[in-house]
Amino acid sequence: MTDLMELFRHWHAGRSQVQISTALGIDRKTIRKYLAPALAAGLAPGEGGKFDEALWRELITGWFPEVGDPAARAVTWPAIAAHHDWIDAQLKASVTVATIAQRLRDDHGVAVSESTVRRYVAAQFADQVAETKVTVPRGAVPPGDEAQVDYGKLGMWRDPATDRRVAVWAFAMILTCSRMLFVQPVLRMDQTSWCASHVAAFEFFGGVPARMVCDNLKTGVDRPDLYDPKINRAYAELAAFYGLLIDPARAGKPKDKPRIERPMPYIRDSYFKGREFTSLAQMQDAALTWCTDVYGRHNHRGLDGAQPAAVFDAIEKRTLTTLPPRPFELVRYQVGKVAPDCHVKAGKALYSVPWRLIGQQVLVRTSGDVVQIFAGEQVVATHVLHLSGRSTNPEHYPPHKIAYTLQTVSWCRAQAEQIGPGAVAVVAELSQVNALHRLRAIQGIVRLRDRYDDRRLNAACARALEVGDPSYRTVKGILAAGTEHDGQPAPAAAPAPAFLRGPDAFDAERTA
């Protein structure tokens, strides 16, 4: 009633809805809602002279009975009470009150406001509503048993190397028992960065906890599930390497990892804000120093005033699992579709796979400088890592499709030597400028062996050199016209076979 009296006092004074909204902090839709009965009654701002509180209180009570008399709120409750059991079932199914009010209006035709439904639920389901708000304090976590990890945005930073403003994120891992904290600023939150930050955190702590509680981000969890979450393959390899159990928090339940949620504002304010950094590496070094000298030395309320670094050194450090003798080699998985050219994209590079997999989804695993491609659980191709460009294995193509690619310049020169010196000279002439650029012409001349014998082809090449145009088109034209011997002496006639002695010898033998 007090708020509405103030609203109508402003309106009576002739102030606009925008001015009322600014002065009282009330949404303009709400103002229009409460002014509607006054406008419908034909009232106008300033009508009746001085603002009469008693008159306006009576008007407001008539327009909005539930405001003037809280007991009048129950007038609309019988319509809601008719759906009491249905509301009970909705609340047990964790449906919000806002959704219940909407479904009452749309599905059941109950014309009540959301606030009325909220008051009804608060009065009739007090125990049930209170039960949902109960939180049970978590007991102490044994040393070395658990760590919690999360990302948090630190802010914007101008990178001196590129002179561009970029977003900086904090990868943070905290040991639940000692509250010892590791922070690493990153510019990307991809799979490689996620795993690399874990490796750096384990090296900072000097060991590995038994269990890791993380969010359901894609770099960690492919499919959230309360009982059987599907862990990202790269993250699962890291966990297997360190003997670590990944235990994701429930989706939408940040209280499952409160130890890491709580310090995020402190990290942002104490470590990042108001400081200048010359590079990402310097920023990361400063974060490690801050974790050790500032956060590690402050009196933590959750530890009854003890310092996280002192508790870590005293009871938790020795309980962590020893690091393996060699560090984890970062792994990245990508899924791609095999294109008609028998290549799949991974990063900015293309890698060939067997042609039978065209159109199928394959899994690309990158580890170090080796790229492996999986079809199901089978490795179908292995390549050396390329930052860009193509890596092609000719064996991945059908044999008849790669015949052209196998006919290299060296192969063509060897074929020309078999044809004759004219062909060798033509190939050498075409190779002088750029052998790879003229490769198709050289291959065409060599392939003329399929239609003409080597003697004619060699002569045609020699003739093309004489006319000064040793091209594929010229050699082919000479052969087609049969002019490969023009301008050259005709070849000597072959001697008659020994058994052909002429007609005189034949007559002599007959006479005898």
Secondary structure, DSSP 4 states (H G I P E B T S, - for coil): -HHHHHHHHHHHTT--HHHHHHHH---HHHHHHHHHHHHHTT--TTTTSS--HHHHHHHHHHH-HHHH-GGGGGGSHHHHHTTHHHHHHHHHTT--HHHHHHHHHHHS-----HHHHHHHHHHHSHHHHHHHT--PPP-PPPTTSEEEEEEEEEEEEEETTTTEEEEEEEEEEEETTT--EEEEEES--SHHHHHHHHHHHHHHHTSB-SEEE----TTTEEE--SSS-EE-HHHHHHHHHHT-EE-PPPTT-GGGSHHHHTTHHHIIIIIITT---SSHHHHHHHHHHHIIIIITTS--GGGTT--HHHHIIIIIGGGSBPPPSSPPPPEEEEEEE--TTSEEEETTEEEE--GGGTT-EEEEEEETTEEEEEETTEEEEEEE--SSEEE--GGGS-GGGSHHHH--HHHHHHHHHHH-HHHHHHHHHHHHHHTTTTHHHHHHHHHGGGTS-HHHHHHHHHHHHHTT--SHHHHHHHHHHT-TTTTSPPPPPPPPPTT--HHHHHHHHHH-
